[in-house]
Amino acid sequence: MYADYAYLIVGLPVLAFLLCLFVGSRLPRGGGFLTVLATFAGLVLSLGIFSEMYPDKIIHQSMPWFANFNVGILIDPLALVMLLMVTFVVTLIHTYANGYMNGDPGSSRYFAEAALFTAAMLGLIYADNLLQLFIFWELVGLCSYLLIGFWYRKPSAAAAAKKAFLTTRVGDVLFMAGIILLYNNLASLNIALKPGEYLLQFPVIYAHLTQIPPAQLTLIALGLLGGAVGKSGQFPLHVWLPDAMEGPTTVSAMIHAATMVTAGVYLVARMFPLFYAAPYGLTAVAAVGAFTALFAATMGLTAFDIKRVLAFSTVSQLGFMMAGLGTGAAVGTMAVGVAMFHLIGHSFFKALLFLCSGSVIHAVNTNDMREMGGVGKYMKWTMYTMLIGSLSLAGFPLFTGFFSKDEIIVIAYEYGVAINFLPYIFLVLAAVLTAIYTFRMWFTVFTGKERSDYAKHESPSIMIIPLVILAIFAFGFGIAAQGGFYSYLDSNFGHYDVNFNELAVIGGHAAEETKLAGEPAAEPLASEAGEGAKAESKAEPAEPWYIQILPIIVALGGILTASLFYWDKVKKFDPSLVTGDKDPLRKLLLKGYYQHEIMTAWFAETIVYGSALICNVIDIKLVDGWLNWLSALVMGFAQHVRKVQSGVVQNYITALVLGVVVLVVVITMAKEVGLI
């Protein structure tokens, strides 16, 4: 029954967008309650669909569009967990925004854009084909531009919006190139499509991966990875993400927790069979993700803007998710469940942290942590809920982050045994830094002495209630859902009869799979729903005990280190001892490795603009120059010729007579010399 109304999951936010846009200014709080109702209805529908689908059903609805393309809805375990997460978290964010944006003159425009943003993300999730996903992907990018630049009269906000839009466009061009290349390869196979099947549908793609040349698969995978790198803020296209903090805090929470940045991770998870079949496809994903995790974590150590600390944390955690997917080159399909579990858990505690930071900013009226201190005395609810989010982000035992992020570290070790230990090393270092910068932030904001004169009040209940709900999930989701989540996600590709054994041979994973699984290469990894994943889990070797407890040591050690430097009650060291004002490393981190200078001053203004000037000179002097010279020559000759056409009859008769005389003279001379 609920499946028949699946289209309303996107349709209702679109309706809320139209209502807020045209009549929102006449409604209370800019019509924000409409966006809450729309996303809450989507949550109810998603829960109803889950009750109908679980544990072994999927929903696939499709209708023709044009040529070999269609419009469709595909809700399988992978899509469903994303629908549940997005509708749940965004409902809480919209509820919070009704208090946070209250009184803003542009609130109706905000809620209209936020509703469209939500609709675009939900449409991206349950699209049943790659082209439809790309259309919603672009709509997500447009909405992010509008929301990041919501306070467009502020120059920094307008600049951040343009930076986000242009940076993500680089990845989107690569994504589109990958789609075109994939379509050309599928079209060249002359597939006999059955009724209801269309090119670029995910089941059709999965079924014909073995027929595409491996070299083409690698190129397609790199194109899709380029799109994911741009959208999910991976190195080197991550530079837009910290600047996205210029929008309202609720926008930051949506972008960094539930929408947009998770789209890139979801894309790689959705196309996991293709990445698995592409030689070096998952290796590239693991390398990019692990490096991004460590790279962003180092910058979080020195940032003073509370939202930028969380932004760098988001980039780092997205790196963990990408690295988790990349380990699939060694551990198989279980990597999808592990990475997606961290994505879902991260959405809870990161949304919580952003909303808590918004609560602090709402009271203190500054983003700078150096002007805070002692806030916990006056904001108990915010302090304790943010503590839960911080513990989860740091991977403290029994919190959600402990069960999700640290599982990625464990399978990264297995990846190291089979292929390369560098991602594992990077992730362990990133985990240590995560615990340090997270509690540097918490201790600096909530403990110690007041460092400025700020308003001393807790946020209203409409903002506190979402914090409490998210805190419950940030603490208990990992314990409650881990086992069931993995088994449910492990069955995802079994619904499409994907033969991972054949894909392993194409992608060059056969040796690794045999080594890890202890099964003959002829045994499929996922021939039926969930069976392949179960076979893998039974055959997995036990990691050494010190590898299993290392994530716990890392989390506790990072928190202890931060407390010794920043918690006034146990403070033993002055942070300036290791990061003084003249410390070149600290300056390097504060400058973000001079990425802005490199990409703007050097690359954009020097190379790109310089190349444009050279091309402009060539165009004007060479290309246009010889054409202008030729046209001037023709025009000059024409100016002389046109003088013959004077319009005076006497001149024409004189020319005629002269012509006849000349002709007679020439003929006479020719006869005399015997030419005629």
N, C-alpha and C positions, 0 to 999 in steps of 0.2 A: 504493500500500500504506500509506504513512505517513498519507495523508489520512483513511483509515478510523479512525485512532486519534487524530484531532485533538482530540476531546473530552477526552482524557487530559491535555492541556496545562493545562487547568483542574482536571480531576478529581484528578490526583495531589497538587497542593498542598492541595486540600480534604481529601483523605485524610490528608495530613501534619498538617493542622490538627486533625483529630479525634484522631489518635494522640497528638500532643503535648499536647492538652488533657486527655485522660483518663489516659494512662499515661506522659506525658513526665517527670513527677517521679521515676519509677522508672528512667529511662534515663540513660545518660551524657550530661553537658552539657545536660540538659533535653530531650533528643531533637532537638537542633539538627541532627544529621546527617540526620534525616528530611527536613527542609526543603531541605537541600542536595541530597539525592538527588532529591527531587520536582522542583525547579526545573531541575536538571541533565538529568533525563529529558525535561522540557519543551523544553530547549535542543536535545537530540538529535532529538526529534520535529520541532521547527521546522526544523532543518537538513535532515532527511529530506524534509519537505514542500517546502522551498526547492529541493532537488535535483530533485523531481518537477515543480514548477511552473515553474521558470525556463526560458526567459525570458518565455513568453507564455500562461501558463495561470493560472486562478484556481480556488479551491475554494468551492463554495456548497452547504451542506447545510441542510435545513430540515424542520421538522415542525410540524403545527398545534398551537396552544395553546388559545385560546378566541376566539370571535367572529372578527374580522378580524386577529387577532394570531398570531404564531408564535414558536417558539424555533429559532434557526438559527446557523450558523457561516459566516462569510464571510471567506475569506483571499485577499486580492489583494495586489499589491505594497505598498500602503500599510500594510495590517495585518501583512504578513509581516516587513517590516523592524522594525516595533515589537515583534513577538513575539520575534524574534532578539535585539534589544537588551535587552528586559526580562528574558528568561530568562538571558541571559549575565551581565548586570550584577548581577542579584539573586542569582544563584548565587554570585558572588564576594563579595557583601555578606554573604550567609548564612554562607559559609565564614569570613570575617573575624569574624562575630559569634560563632562557636563559640569563638574566643579572647577576644574583647572581653567577652562576657557570662558567661564562665566564672566560677563562684563566686557569681553573683547568685542570691539565693533565689527570684526569680520567673522564672528562665530558661525553664522549660517553658511558662509563660504567654506569655512574649515570643515564643518560636518558634511557638507556636500562632497568635498574632495575626499574626505576620509571614507565616506560610504562607497564612492567609486573605487578608491584604492582597495578596499576590502573586496568588492565585487571582482576586480581584476585578479586579485590573488587567488580567490576561490575558483574563478574560471580557469585560471592557469592549472590549478591542481587537478581538476577532474576532466580536463580536455582529453579526448581519446586519440588525438593525432598531433603530430609535431607542429604542423602549420597553425592549428588552432591555439596550441600552447604558445607559439611565438607571438601571435596577435595579442593575447592577454599579457604576455611578457612585456611587450612594448607599451601596453596601456599601464602596466605597473610602473614602468619607467617614467611615463608622462605624469602620473599622479605623484610620484616621488618628487619630480621637479616642482610641481605646484605646491606641495606641502612643505618641502625644505625651504622654498622661497615664499612661504606664507606671509611673513612680514617683509614684503618686497620693498618697502620704503627704506629698509635697513640695507645699506650697501653690501655688508658682509653676507647677509642672507641671500640676496640676489646673486652674488658671486658664487656662493656655495651651491645654489640650485643649478646654475649654469655648469659648474664644474662637475656635479653629479651627472647631469644629463649628457654632457659631452664625453665624459670618461666611460660611462656605461655604454655609450654608442659604439665605442671601439670594440668592446666585447660583443655587442649585438651584431655588428657587421660580420665578425667571425662566426657567430652562431648562424646567421642567415646563410653564409657560405657553406657551412656544414650541412644545413638542410638542403640546399640546392644540390650539393654533391651527393648526398644520400638519395635524393629523389632521382637524379640522373642514373645512379647505379641501379636503383629498383626498377626504373622504367626500362632500362636496357635488358632486364631479365625477361621481359614480356610475360609477366606473371598472369596466370589465368585467375583473375579475382572472382571469388564466389559472391553471390548476392549478399549485400551488406558489408562487403570488404572494400577498402579504398587504400590507395597508396598513402604512405606516411602514417597510417594507423599503427599504433604501437604493437598490437598482435601481429600485424602483417610484417612489420619491421623485424620483430623477434623471430618470426618463422623463416625469414630468408637471409639472415645474417651469414649463414655458412656459404651462400652463393656469391657474396661480394668479395672481391679480391682483398687480401689482408692489407696491402698498401693503401687501398682506398679506405678501408675501415679505420686505419690510423689517422689519415687526413680528416675524415669525418669526426672522429673522436676528438682530435685537437681543436677542430672548429667549435664543437659543442662545449669543450672545456673552456675555450676562449670566452664564450657567452657566460658560462658559470663563473669564471674568474672576474668578469666585469660586474655581474649582478651581486655576487656574494663577497665582493671586496677582497679577493685574493691578490697577492703580489703578482705583477706590479700595478694592477688596476684598482688597488685598494684606497688610493689617495682621496677619493671623494667621500669615503665613509666617515672619517672623523669630522670633516667640515659639515656633514649633514646635521650636526648638533645645532646649527643656526635656526632650525625650525622649532616649533613648540615641543616640549618634552614628551608629550603624548605621541607626536610624530616620530620622535626618536625611538620611543618604545615600540611602536608598530614596525618601523623599518628594521630595527636591530633585533627584534625578538620574534615576531610572528609573521611578518610579511617581507617581501622583496629580497632581503639578503638570504633567506632560506630557500628562495626559488632556485638559485644556482645549485645548491646541494640537492634539492629535490630533482632537478634536471639530471644530474649525474646518477642519482639513485634510480630514476625512471629508465634511463638508458644504460643501466649497468650491464646488461648482456652485450650491448655493442662495445662498451669500454673493455669488457672482459675478453671479447673476441679480437679486439684491435691490439696488435703487438705493441707493447710499451704504453698502451693507453692508460691503464691503471697505475703504472709506474710513474707517469707524468703527474697524475692526480695526487699520488702520495707525496711526490717531491714538492710540488707547489704547496700543498696543504701543510706539510710539516714545516717548511721554511717560513710560510706566512705565520704559523702559530708562534714560532719563536721570535720572528722579526717584530710582530706587533706587540708581543708581551714586553719586549725591552723598552718600547716607547711608552707603555703604560706606567713604567716605574717613575717617570719624571714629570708627567702631565699634572697640572694644577687645576684645570677645569674639571669638575666632577663628572660632567657628561662626556668629556673627551677621554677620561680614564675608562669609562664604560664603553666608549666607542672602540678604543684600541682593544679592549677585552673582547668585544664582539668579533673584530677581525681575527683575533687570535683563536677564539673558540670555533669560528667558521673554518679556520685552518685545521683544527682538530677533526671536525666532521669530514672535511675533504680527505685528510690523511686516513681517517677510518675507512672511507670508501676505497681509497687506493690500496689499502692492505688486502683488499679482495683478490689481488693478484696472487696472494699466498693462501688466504683462508677461505676463499670462495664467497658464496652468497651470504654467509653470516655477517660479512662486513656491512651489508645494507642495513640489517637490523640494528647493529651496534651504532652505526653512524646516525641512523634516524632516531634511535633512542636518545642519543645526546642532543639531537636537534629539538626533539619534543621537550626534554628536560630543560635544555637551555632556554627555550621560549618562556618557561615559567619563571625561572630565577632571574633571567635578564630583563623580562618585562617588569618583574618586581623591583629590581635594582633601579631601573630607569624611572619608574613611577615614584619610588622612594626619593630619588634625587630630585624629581620634580616637586615633591612635597617639601623637601628642604629648601629648594630654590624659591618656592612659593612663600615660605616663611622668612628666609634670610635675605632674599632679593639679590643674590649674587651666585655666580657659578664657581667662583674662585675659592678653593678649599683653604687657602691661606687666610681668608677673612672669616672663616667659620670657627670651629672649635667649641666644645661644650654644648653643642646643639642638643645632645641627648637629654639634658636636664629638662628641656621644655617640650621635646617631641618623643615621648616614650614609645608610642605605637610605631612611629616611623623608624626609630632607632632599632627596635627589636625585630621588626619585619625585615629591615635592611640587613641586620645581622644574620638572619636565616638565609637570605639571598646570597650574602657574602660567603657564608660557610658552604653553601651548595656550589657556588662558583669555584671556590678554592678546593673542592673535592674532599671536604671533611667527612669522615666515616659516617655512614647511615643516611646522609643527605643525598638528594637526587643526583647532584653532580658527581658524587663518589661512585655511584653505580653506572653512570653513563660515560663520563670523560675517562675515568680510570680503566674502563673496559677497553677503550680505544688504545690506551697505552699498552695493555696486555697483548692485544692482537698485533700491535706494531712490533712487539718483541718477536712474535711468530713470523711476521714479515721479515724482520731482520735475520732470523735464523735461515729463512728460505732464500732471501734475495739481498737485502741491504739493511744494515743497522742504523744508517744515518737518520732516517725519519724517526726511529725510536729514540735516539739520543736527543734530537731536536724537541720532541714532544715531552720528554722528561724535564728538560731544562725549561721549556715553556710552562709546564705545570708548577715548577718551583716559583718562577717569576709571577705566575697568576696569583698564587697564595700571598705573595709579598705585596704586590701592588693593590690587591683587593683590600687587604687589611690595613695597608698604609692609608687608603681612602677612608675606611671606616673609623679608624682611630683618630685620624686628623679631623674628621667632621664632628664626631659625636663625643669625643673625650677631650680632656684638657681644659684649658681656660678659654674664655671667650676672647676672640681676637678682633672683634668689631662690634659695633652697636647695631643689633638686628632685632626684628620683631620676635617676641617670645611667645609663640603660640603653636599649638598643634593644628594640622590641617583639618578641614571639615569632614564629617563622617562619610559623605559621598566620595571622598578621595581615600579615606582610611579603609573602608570595607573591601574594595578591590585589592588593597595591599594584603589584608589578612587572608583573603581567599587564595591569592597567589602564593603567599608564604606557606600555607598548608600544603599546596602542591609542590612547592620548591623543597619542602622537607620530606613529604611522605610518598610522592609519586614513584620514586625509585624503588622503595621497598615493596609497594603494593603492585606495581605493574611490570617489573623487569622480566620475570619468567614468562608471563603470558604475552608480553609484547614481542619478545624474541621469537617465540613459537608461531605467533600470528604473522609476523613479517617474513619469517623464513618460508612461508607457504606462498608468497606473492607470485613469484615467477613460475611456480608449479602450475598455476591456472592456465598458463599459455604453452605448456609442454616444451619449455626451453631446454634443449639438450646441452647442458653446460660441459659435458665431456667433449663434444665436438668443438664447442667454442674454445675450450681449453687448448685443444690441439692447434687451432688457428692462431690463438693468442700467445702460444708458447708457454702455457702454464701446466702442461701435462705432467712434466717431471716434478714440479713443486706439489701438485695435487696428490700425486702418487706417494710422494715422500711424507706429506703431512697426514693424509687420510689413511695411509696404510692399505689402500684398496687397489686392485688392478685398474689400469687406465681405462679399461672397457666399461667399468661400472659408472653409469650416469650419476652426476652429483645432485640433480634435481629433476628426476623424470616424472615424479608425481608431486602433488601438493604437499610440501613439507617433508617428504621422505628423504630428499637429497640433503636437506639441512640437518635432519636427524642423524643421517649416516655420518655427516661431517662431525657433528658434535660428539658422537660416540668415539670417533677415531682420533679426536684431537689429543695431542700429548699434553700431559700436565706440565705447566711451566714450573721452573724452580721456585722454591718457597720465597726466596729473596726477591724474585721478580713480582710475585703476587702481593707482597707487602710493601714494595717500593712506593706505589702511589700513596699509601697511607703515610709513610715517612716523609714523602715530598710535601704533602699537604700540611702536616703538623709542623714540619721544619720551616716551611714558608711563613706560616702564621706566627710561630715563635720568633722568627727573625724580624718580622714586621713589628711585633709587640716590643721587642728590645730597642727598636729605633723610634717608635711613634706612640706607644701607649705610656702616658705619663706615670702610671702607677708602677710600672716595672721597667721603665726606660733606663737603659744602661749606656747607650751610645748616642752620640750626636750624628744625625744624618750627614752633616757637612764633613764628617771625617772621611766619608767614602765618596760623597758627591758635593764637593765644594763648588762655589760659584765660578771658580777658574778651572774647574776640572774639565779637560777637553772631552772626556767621554760623556759627562753630563750635558755639556753643550751640544754634542752630537745628537744625543737622544732628544733634548729639548727642541732641536731644529728638525727632528724627524728624519735624521740622516740626510738632511738638506734635499729632501725629495722635491719640495716646492721650488727651490732654486734650480735643481737639475732639470725638472720637467718644464718649468715656466721660463726662467731666465736663460737657461742653456738650450734646452731642446726646442721649446715653443718659439721663444723670441729670437734665438740665434739661428738654429738650424732650419726650423720650419719657416719662420718669417724671412730669414736670409735667402732660403731656397725660393721663396715666393718672389722676392725682389729680383733675383737673377732670372727667374722664368719670365717675370714681367718685362725686364729689359730685352730678353731674347724675343719675346712676343712683339714688343713695340719696334725695336730696331731691326730685327731680322725678318720675322714672319710678316708683320705689317709693313716693314720698311721697303722690301723689294716689291710688294704689291702696290704700295703708294707710288714708288718710282715708276713702275710700269704704267700705272693709270695716268700719272702726270705726263709721261712721254706720249701716250695716245691722245690725251686731251690737248697737248701742245701742237701735235700734228693736225689735229682736227681744227684747232683755232686758225691755222694757216689755210687749210683747205676751205673752210667756211667763207673766207674772204672772196672766193670766186663767185659765190652765190650772193651777188649784190642786190638783185631785184631790178636792175636798170636794163631795159630792153636793148638800148643802143649798145651797151657793153656786150651783151650776148651776141648781137649781129656782127659786131667788130671781131669777136673771138671766132665766130663761125667763118667769116671771110678769111681771117688769118689762117685758120685751120685748113681751109680749102687750098689757099695759096701754098702753104707748106706741103700739103699732100701732092699737089701738081709738081712742085719742084722736086720732091723726092722721087716721084715716078719717072720724071724726065731724066734725072741723073742715073737712075737705075737702068733705063734703056740704053743710055750712052755707054755704059760700062758692060753691057751685055747681061745684066742680071735678069732682065725680063725679055 
